[in-house]
């Protein structure tokens, strides 16, 4: 797996947000996250801060954004915390996960129980980004 920083996508980044737990790259129409190994990604400690920073920078509630989770490292996601995301009146046009790990399928099934729409899974960051650039409607499960 490859980081945004190691690609030509880096030249398209509007803003890079660096946190102790990982990095977030804001693009026109989508956001890519890359988190460090071993974290337990949750709303309170991580996601709420990212959402606030991204929405403040872009001036949006997220309904016009695609979120791409570039899972270059192994970490846990508290799937139930998607409920906190929605309770805080945030939205997404799409949610894509980039991972080559076989265990990711089970994790995505659990996350899909709490995410309101279909989660698209990709093996390549470039494929996910190209899909985000071409698709401006959310596939509803």
N, C-alpha and C positions, 0 to 999 in steps of 0.2 A: 504494500500500500504506500501511497505517496502523499506527502503533505502539500497543501496549497503553496507553501513557501518554496517548494522545489519544482514548481511548474511555471509556465508562462501565464497562468491565471493570476499570479501575483500582481501583474501589471494592471489588472482590471479591478483590483480591490479599492473600494471607495474609502474604507476605514478598517483598520485592524484593532481589535480589542484584545488585550492581553490580561489574563487573570492568573492567579496562582494555580488554578486547576486546569487551565487550557487556553486556547485561542479561538477567537471568532472573527471571521472575515465577512465584511459587508460588501455586497455587490449590488448592481442595479437589478432589482427583482428577486434576489435570493441572498441567503446567508449560509455560510459554511462554518461548522464548528469542528474543532479537533481538541479532544480532551486527553488529559494525561492518564497513564495506566493506574489502575487501582482505586480510582475515586468512586464514590457512590453518588452519582449525579441525581440531585433532587431539586425541588422547587425552592425551598427555603434558602439553601446554601449556595445555589448555583444559578438555576434557571431564572428566578425572579430578577436577579441582577442583570443577566444577559438581556432578558426581555425589556427591562427598563432602559438599558443603554441603547439597544438597537432601535426601539420605538422612539426614543427621544431624538436620536440622530436622524432617523428617517421621517419622523412625524407621522407615524402610521400605527394602527392597531395590529398590523401583521396580516390582515386579510388579503393584501396584495403581494405577500412574500411567500417564497418557497424556502423551507428550512432543510438544509442538507447536513446530515450528521455523518461526517467523514471519520469512521471509526478505525483510525490507524493504530490505536492502542486498545487494550482490553480494560473495560470499566463497566460498572453496573449502572443501570438506569432505574429509578423508582417510577415504574409505569403509572401507578396510582396518582402521581403528581400531575399528570395531564389534566386531572379534574381541577386542580388549583389554577392551572393556566387558563382554563375556560371560565372558571368562577371570577377571575380577575379581568374578564372581558377582553381577552386577547384571542386572536384567530390566526389561522394560516391558510394560505391557498393550497399548499402541499407540503408533505413531509417525506423526505427521501433519506434512506439509510444506505451508506456505502460501506460494505464489509465483505471480506473474503472468508470469514470464519463460519464454519458449518453450524456452530452453536448459536449464531446470530438468528437463525430461523425461529428457534424457540423463543428467544427474547422478543422478536418482532411480533410473534403471536400474542404474547402477554401484553405488550404495548398497545397492540391494535384493539384490545378490549377497552381501553380508556381513551384512545385517540378517536375523534368523531368521524374520521374519513379513512380512506385506504392509505396505507403506508407503502410506498414503492421502494423496492430493494434493488440495489445495483452492486455489481462487482468492481466497477470502475468509476473513479471520481469524474473523469472526462465525460463518460456516458451520462451520469447524473446531471452534470452541469449543462450538457447539450440538451437534455430532456427539459431542464428548467428553462432554458433560453427559448425553446420551441413551444412549450406548453403553457398556456395561460389560463387553463381551467383545471379545477380539482376533480379528480376521479372520486366519485362517492362510492363507498363500498356497498 
